[in-house]
Amino acid sequence: MRQTVRRVMRGAAIAAATSSLVITGSITTGATAESPAAGKAAADDPARPGWTLLYNEDFSAPLTGAGAPWVKENYTNPFDTITDDAGQWYRNDYGPAWTTAFNSFSTYRKEFKVGKDGWLTASLSARDFNKDGVIEAPPSITTQALGGEHVAVLNVPESTGGAIFRPTSKLPERYRIEYKLKTLDFGGKRNGTIEYGGRINGYSTQGCKTQHPWGEGSRSPGWTGDASVPYCQWQDVRQGAYGYNGYHFLSIVDFADPAPRNNHFWHYHRKVLMDAFSQHPDRVGGGTGGRVCDSATNQYYNYRDSSFNTVNMWISGMPNWTPGPGGLPGNSQWFMTSCSGGLAEQQLSSAAELQPELMPNQSYTFAIERDATGYTLEASGNFARAGQRTLRFHRPFVVGNDPIWHYNVKASEYDGRFNGNLVQNDAHGSATWPNQWPSNSAYPDYFVIGDLYTNVYEGSASLTDIRLYVPGQTGANLALNKPATADGQCAASEAPAKAVNGSWTGGGADKWCSLGANKWLRVDLQSPATLRRFVVRHSGAGGEKPVWNTRDFDIQVSGDGTTWTTVASPRGNTADVTTHTISPVTARYVRVNVLNPTGDSDRAARIYELEAYAS
């Protein structure tokens, strides 16, 4: 994230954009760490309705390529000529002194393949300050066992380094990418203070930490704007008015083979993203620091009243084509929260607040999906104030006249309507970069996870289960709109038919509910069918308490509706959605026999949808 939210480029200071919002979870007033075994059991089922798992990297195998050599970067193949590390923008703004500053150090890179078919690439960047061929504080990506799992550990001991995971090849046109974050230490408060573990906001106290040589534009307030000043006189990122740390939970970018680069470069190349923005109190100053949404109450509170461990879920919009002297190019920023009803707004708004103290016993899952209409951003976990829940926001590619930047992964998805020329007129030079979004263009998606800034961010994180899904070939739901009966129902609006109507997001009445002594739901498929898989959507899938998810139940089948065979017997369930794959069986009737309806004292059975599939 840039130090300040980009000014509104077109229109009002706050503009809403249509999106859809789904929030599921329980509201809790406190949090207790679960055992590592419990966390693993609750989160490790990779089944996702409607998706087929293509790759799953759990880091149980050694990183055989980690010994690859560091290679000096010569910038002969820049990502762009604008704000890439050797970009013309900086030369035109700062003048010859910037070239001297840029040439005062060397950058080294390391990359290696990870996982089945080498589908992931680990990419690292480091700085050799005195150009003696020795990297002073190299970042690393290693693996280790943690709480019954294996994790990849990204360690960046110096703010001028970077370490990320990305896909080796472009993503499919439709996909879901997700992973589990097990630990995070890139700033934010611990036990109420920004200073902990001998560090300041996650940064080492040794030496200087500045944006050199890619600082804010030369006319940015708070510093001289003179590129000839020593390293330590550039903007301090550890504390002060420019002080912040952070981490990219998951970003989608518009170019191939992303690697760590300076922070300003990324502000022109992201499509959608989720990141941390851990400001130093000096930067917040007497202001609010932005706002954070409490998804339990859908009320905002000031960032300054948080632990600074926030989650931003947002999109990049249109850029300012003419930033002006001493400015920087970058896209408008649109933030989505449950407090805005899922609408994207141009005001710094965090969707949630992490609780790093609960990690690694509890983890957080981040996911991004791309479908035919737009992107969905998803974050799940035990959030401060709100408790355990899933935040999920869908944003169409274009809302009104406001697009997601470079959303088109193929030329046929876009007609050129948002094309423009990026223009710079600065003290030391002018330039025009034409046709920044022309017709017949295409920008395939690539994801980025980790620390991708090489002049800010420092710390460590661990993660596992990076998973790539493609749309599943699930076939028809054989139970959809078929006759359904049950032992009873809680209310007239909660009849058995509601559990086979194909919907589970229509509110509390979009379900079957029973308070009977013997609770069961039966569906007549109307003809014998070969069955291989069942999906049951419980309370949490419909937006009610996850603790009311059906705890113990049997799935049974029958050819005549009288004699039943049990084909699945889930026990101790806590998941919102359960998938049950069985050996093929031929039956006409399907029944869910509820043995224990909830995980607390509530005695009502609640099933929002029962689905049956032949594949």
N, C-alpha and C positions, 0 to 999 in steps of 0.2 A: 504494500500500500504506500502511496505517496504520503509525505508528511502532512499534507492537508488534502481534503476532498476536493477534487477538481471543480472549478466553478461551473455553474450550469451553462452549457454552450448555446442552448436554444430554449427559450421559454422561461417559465417561472423558476424560482429558486428550489422549489420542491415540486416534482411532477410525478404523479403515480402512473404505474404501468400495470396492465392487467396480468394477473398470474393466478394460479390455483394454489391452495394451501391445504396441507394435511398435517395435523399434529396428533400424535398418539402418545399415550403414556400416563403415568400416575403422578399425581401431585403429592410430594412428600415435604415434610418440614425439616427433615434431617437426613443424613446419609450414613450408612454403615458399609464398610468394605466387605465384599463377599470373598470367599476363599478362591484361590487361583483355579482350583478344580471346578468350582461352581461357575466362575466366569467363562471358562473354556467350554463347558458343556452347554451353556446358554447361548453362546455366540458362534459355535463352530459349524453348525449345519449350513452348508453352502447353497441349499435349494432356495431359489427365488422364483415364485410363480411367474410364468410367462417368459423366463429367461433360461438359456442353456449355458452352463459354465464352460468356458473355453480354456482358461488358464487359471491356476491357483498356486501362488508362490507362498509357501509357509516357512521358507528359510531353514528347513531341516537338513538340506544338503550344503556342503561347503561351498563358499564363493571361490570357485577355482580360478577365476580371472582377477581376483583382487590384487595379485602380485604384478599386474601390468605396470610398466614403467610410466613415470611422469614425463610428459612431452611438452616442450616449450611452445607456447602459442605465438604464431607469427602473423595472425590476422589476415592471411591471404584469402580466406573464404569467409568473409563477414556475413552475419545474418541479414544485416541491412547496412546502408551507409549513413543512416540518420543518427541513432543513439546507441548502436552497438559500441563496444568498448573503445574502438578507434574512430567513433563516429564524427562526421563533419559538423554536426550540430555544436559540439563542444568547442571545436576550433573556431567556428564563426562567432560564438558567444565570448569565449575567454581570450582568444588570440594566441600568439606564439607561446606564451607562458604555459598554456595548457599542454601543448605538445611536449614541452620540457618536463612537466609534472608527470604526464603519461609515460614518458620514456625513462623515468627515474626508477622503475622496477620492472620485473618480468613476471608474466603469468604462465603457470604450468597447468596442464590438464591430464586427467586420467579417466579412461572409460573401459568398462568391461561388461560382458553379457551375463545375465542372470536368468535362471529358471528354464523350464521346458522350452525347447526350440530356441533358447536365447531370446524369449519374447520381451524381457525387460533389459534395460541398459542402466547401469549405475554410472553417473557422470559427476566428477569432482573437479574443483578448481582451487588453486592455491597461488599465493603470491611470494615471490622471492624479492624481498625488499631491497637488498643491496646488490642484486644481480651477480651473486657469486656462484650460482648454480645449486644452492642449498635452500630448500624451502624451510622457513623458520618454524612454522606451525602447521603442518599438513593436516587437512581433514581426512576422515576415514569412514568407510562403511564396512562393518564387520557383522558377524552373527554370534549369537549366544543363546543359551537356554534361559527361559524366564517363565516361572509359574506354570510349568507343565507344557509350555510351548517353546518354539524357537522364534527369535526375532532378529530383524536387521537393525543394527545400531548405527545411526548417522551422528557422527561426532564432528563438530566444527569448532575448534578451539580458538579461532581468530576470525574477527569480523570480515576480513578480506578473503576468506575461503568460502566454499560452497559445496554442497553434496545433495544430489537428488536422485530419484528414480524416474524414469520415463519409459514409454514403450519403444521398442526397437523399430517397429513399423507403425505406420499410421493406423489410427483406430478405425473400426468398421463404421459404416454410415449410421448404424443404430447400435447402441451398446449400453452397458452398465459397467462402470469401473468403481471398485470399492476396496477398502482396506481397514484394518484395525490399528488404531494408535494406542500403544501400550504405555509409553511414558513420553513426557514432553518437558523440556527444560530450556526454553528460549525466552526467558524473562517472565514478567508478571510477578505479582507478590506471592510470598510464602509466609504464612502465619502473620499476615497483616503488614509486611514490610517488603520493599523492593530490594533491600540489601540482605542477602542470605548466602551462606556457603562461601564467604569471602569474596563475593561478587556483587556487582551493581546491575540490577535488571538483567541478570544472566550473563553479563560481560565480566571478563577478567579485569581486575583493578590495575594490571600492569600496562604501562605504556599508554599511547594515545589510541583513540578509536574514532576515526572521522570518515566522512564520505569521499575523501580524496581518491581520485581526481574527478569524480563525477558528481560534484556537489549540486545542490539546487542551483537554479539559474543565477547568473552573476548579479542580478538585481533583487534577489531574494533578501528580505530583511534579516538582520541578526548576524551578518558577517560582512567582510569587506568586499566579497565578490572578486577578489584578485587571485588569479590562479598561480601567481608566483610566490604566495605565502607558503611557509613550511607546512608539512603534513599535519602537524598538530593544530594549525590555525584554521583548518577547514572545519566544517560543521561537525561538532561532537555528537556521535550517535549513542554514547553510553549514558549521557545525562545532558541537562541543559535544554534549550528551546527546541533542539532537533533530536532529542534523545528518544529512541524507541528500539525495541527488539521485535521479533516476530518469526513466523513460520508459515509456509504454504501447506495447509492440510491437503488440498487438492485443487489444481487449476487445469483448465483446458486452454491451450495456446494455439496460435494460428500458423506455426511453421515447423518444419521437420527438424528432428534431432536437437531438441532444446538442451542447453547446457548452462551452468551458472554464468551469469553476466551481471553488469551493474544494475542497480535497482531501477533507474529511469528508463532503461531499455524495455523492461518488462511492462511498463505502463502503456505501451503502445502495441502489445502483442498478446494480450490475454482476452479470452472470450467470456468465460464464466469462472468463478473461483470461490474457494473458502479459505480464509487465512486468519492468523492471529495478528493482533496489533497491540503489542505490549508497550504502551507509552511510559516514559519516565514522568514522575510527578512534576518535574521542572517544565516539561512540555505541556502538561495539563494546565499548570499555573493556576490562575484564579477562575478559569472557565470550567465548563462541565466535562470537557474531554470527549464529548459525544454522548451517545445514549446507548443503553443496553435494554433489551426486551426481556421481561419476565414472562415466559410463555405460559406460566400457570395462571397469571392474572391478566395477561395481555396489556400490561402497563409498562411504560418505560421508566428506567431510573438512570441517573447520571453515571457516566463512565467513572468519574472520580470516586464514586461510592462502591465501585466493584473491586475485585482482586486484580484487575487488569489482565486476566486470563480469558479474553473474550474470543468469540467465534463470529467472524463476518461471513455472510453468505450473500454474494453479490455478482453483478454482471458488469461488463464494460460496454459502454454505449459509444456514440459518435465522438470523434476527437474535436478539439479546437484546431481548425485548419491554419490559423494564424496566431500563434501564442504571443507574439510581440517580443520586443527586445528584452534579453535577459531572462526569457521564459523557457519552458520545456514543453515538448509535445507530449500528449497523453490523452487518454480517453475519459469521457465522463463516467462517473461511478454511481451505480444504482444498487441500493441495499434492500434486501428482503428480510422481513421478520414476521412473526405471528401478530405482533402489535399493529402492523400495517395491514393485517388481513392477507399477508402474502404479496401485497403490491410492492413493486420496486420503486424506491424513493431515492432522490438525490440528496440524501442527508446521512452523514456517518451514523449508522445504526447497527449495533451488534445483535445477532439473533439469539445468542446464548453466552453463558459463562462457564468455562471448564472448571473442574476441581482437580488439579494435578495431584493433590495430596492423596486422592483415592487410588491413583495409579501405582503399580500395574495390576492391583487386585481387581480393579474395574477398568475397562477400556472404553474408547470412543470409536465409533465406526463412521467413516465419511464415504459418501458415494455421489457420483454424478451419472445421470442417464441422458442420452440423446435419443429422441424419438422423431417421428415425422413432422412434429409441430414445434419443438423447442427443447429446452434443457430442463432437467429436474436436479436440484441440489438437495442433498439429504445429509443430516447429521443426527446420530443417535448416541445416547449415553445419559449419565447421571449429571445433570446440569445444576449449577448453584441456583438456589431459590425455587427452581421449577421441578427438580427431581428427575426421575428416569422418564425419558420420552424420546420420540423421533420427530424431528423438524424436517419438513419436506416441502419445497417450493418449486413450482413449475413456472417457467417464463417462456412464452412463445418467442420465436425468432424475431418477430416484428410486432410491436404494439403501437398502433397509430402510425406515427412517423419516426418511431424510436426503435432502432434495431439493436440486436446483440452484435457487436463488432465482428465482422468477418465470419458470420455464422455459416456461410455456405461451404459445404465440404465438396460440392461439385457444382459445375457452372450452371446447370439447369435449375438450381435452387434460387437463382438471383438474377435480376435484370439490369443491374448497374445504377439503380436509382440513388444510391448513397455515395456515389463516387465523388472524389474531390482531390485537390492538390494541396499538399502540405507546404506551407510557405514560411521561410525564416528570413527576417531582415534584422541583422544584428550588428553590433559595433565593429566586428572584425570580418564580416562577410555576409552574403545573402545566398540563399539557395531555394530552389523549388523542386520538390519531389512529386511529379505528376501521377495522376491515376492511382490513388492509393486503394481504391476499391472498384475497379472497372467491371463492366459486364464481361461475361465469359471467364471470369476469374474463379478460382477454387482454393479453399484453404482447409485441407484435411486436418482433423483434430489430432492433437497429441496431449497427453496429460503430463503433469509435473507434480511430484511430491517431495517436499523437503525444504532446504535452505538454498534458494536460487539466487540470492543477492550476494555480490562480492565486494560490497562496500558498506554493508550493514547486515545485522543478524549474527548471532553467535550463541552456541549452546549444543544441546544433544537431544535426540529423540529416538525412540525404538518403535517398530511397527512390524506387523505380520499380516498374512492372509491377503495379499494383493490379488484381487480377483477380477478377471475380465469376462463379462457375459455378452452373449449375442441373443437376439430374439429367439425364443424357444418354438419348436415345432410341436405344440402341445395337442393339436387337434381340438375337436369340439368338446365342450363340457356336456357330458351326457345327462347330467342332472338338471340342466338349465330349464326352468319353467315347467318341470315335470310335476305330476301330482304329489303332494307332500302331506303327510299326516303326522301326528305327535300325540303324546300322552295328555297334553293340555297346552295352555298358553297363558302368559301372565296378563295379557290385555288383548282386546279385540284387534288392535293394530300390530300385534306381535305374533301373527299366525305362522304356521309352518311354511306357507308359501313364500314368506319373506326370506327364508334361508336358501331359496333356489331361484331368486329373481335376477341374479346376475349383478346385484348391487350390494355394497356394504359401507358406503360413505354417505348414506342419506339421513344420518342421525340415529338417535337412540331407538327409534321404532323400525329401523331397517333390519330387523332380526327376528328370529324365533326365540321366544323366552318361555321357560316353564318353571313352576314352583311345585310340580307334582312330586309324589313320593317316589315314583319310578319314572325317571325322565328319559325319554327317547324321541328321536326324530327319524322318520322313515320316508324314503323317496321311491316312487314307482317309476322305473325307467321306461315302462310300457312295452318293452320287448327285451329278450335276453341279449346281453352284450358282454364282450370280453373286457374286463376291467384290470388295469395295471396300476392306477394311481388315484389317490384321493387328496383333496386339499380342503382343510377346514379353517375358516376364518373366525376367530374368537373375539371376545370383548374388545381387546386392544385394537384390533383391526378396524373396528367401527368407531373408535374414538372414546370408548369407555375405559374403565380402569384395567390395566393389564393384570392386576391381582385377581380379576374376575375371569381371566382366561380359563377355559375348561381344563381342570387339573388332571383328572383321571377319566378315561373313557375307552370304549371298545368300538371299533368299526366292524360291522357285520354285513354279510351278504346272504341272499337267499334266492332260490329259483321260484318258490311258490308263495313267499310271504309268511310262511309258517315255520319252516325249519331254517335255522340261522347258523352260519359259520363265521367265527371271528377271524378276521384277517389282519387286524392291527390292534394293539393294546397299549396306547401311550399312557405313561404314568409320570406324575410329577411335572406335567407340562407347565411352562411359564411363557411360551412364545405366543405372539399375536396371531401368527399364521403357521399352521403345521402342514407338512407334506408327507404323505405316506405311500411309498412305492412298494408294491407287493408282487409276488409271482402271479402270472396271468390266471384269472378265474372268470368263469362265465356265470352271470347272475342277472336277474331282472330287478331285484330290490336291494337297496342299500339302507342300512340303519346305523345311526350313532346312538349308542347306549351310554348315557352319562352316569358315571359312578360317583364322582366327586366334582361338583360343578365349579368350584372356585378355590383360590388359595387363601381365603379368609373365612369369616363366619357367614358371609352372604350365601344363601342357599338357592339362588336362581341360576338355572342353566341358560347360557346365552350363546347362540350360534348365528353369526351374521351371514355365513354362506357355507354351503356344503357342495363340493364339486367332485365329479367323477370323470375319469378319463380312460381311454383305451390305450394311451401311450404316455 
